[in-house]
């Protein structure tokens, strides 16, 4: 989607705030003993309360309102009977629509105390997203997002999962300009147009390079096996940089 009016931007901000608030509410409920199905129920109730429709169900018939991925699961985890334990890493990905506008956000949460290496990975995962967002602006190279994130990952000794990308969003969950690499791609020549709506969502890891399908048709696992974190915002490119629409409030 390309924003062309204040009304469109306002509509996008409404759903952006809803998904951000929903993710924060789910994160606050995380504790040892809760199941991923119970956590998803909290997310569904929050979205319904604000008049939003879960995008994974709407767009892809996903079996849940949100995607909840635990430890070895790095994306598209199906909510179910899995019990969250102390020391787990839990990725919560919330996307939804309202009044024809879609927004998408996600974050990896620590449950209680985690190993220092995982704590560092989480902090750096959020930093990687922020570095990518800083590259977004009118007429800037799309490749700049992946180049900046890739340089940061290399300096810090991390890898990036290279088949899970950022994407266009706004009037649909996934739309033009399609996949946007969060790793360096020399052949990328596209530029960011004013008003473009996209996600920035690097998958930072201590060794994984790819996401492979699990046995349920949805859940993705790290290959090679290694911890992975993901942080995601929906943003709008402007002449003065970036507007982040998925902020709680």
PyMOL commands that set and color helices and strands:
alter all, ss='L'
color gray80, all
select helices_A, chain A and resi 6-29+36-49+55-60+116-133+143-156
alter helices_A, ss='H'
color red, helices_A
select strands_A, chain A and resi 53-54+67-70+73-75+89-98+101-110+159-160+166-168+175-180+197-200+203-205+210-213+220-223+228-230+233-238+241-244
alter strands_A, ss='S'
color yellow, strands_A
deselect
rebuild
show_as cartoon
